[in-house]
Amino acid sequence: MFRGGNVTIFVSDMGKSLRFYVSELGLKLVKRHAKHWATLSAGAGFTIGLHEKSANHPEPGTLGATLFGLRVPGSLGTEIERLQQRGVTFERSGVDQVGKFAYLRDPDGNVFYLWSTER
């Protein structure tokens, strides 16, 4: 099943966004991957991921520029297989600096993802 989760917010300026979320809101910076990604603790197993804008995602501040994710504590592949057996379809998957990801949509078309830190 799932353990915790996060929301990804696509931002136009990582430094400015970090100042807002850490200095102004008081969230704790957990990890930073250069300008690409920053993980902030929002308490009780929930994190906020700041992701620098890219051509692969919506422009910051627009519809779809915020995604939520559910963390898979074990094998992402095993979880994908389990959900596919229940009729869930996945749009794409991949690996980056922070783990493995698989993207899907809910019945209304809202995109979200599953992720695992396994390599």
Secondary structure, 3 states (H helix, E strand, C coil): CCCCEEEEEEECCHHHHHHHHHHHCCCEEEEEECCCEEEEECCCCEEEEEEECCCCCCCCCCCCCEEEEEECCCCHHHHHHHHHCCCCCCCEEEEECCEEEEEEECCCCCEEEEEECCC
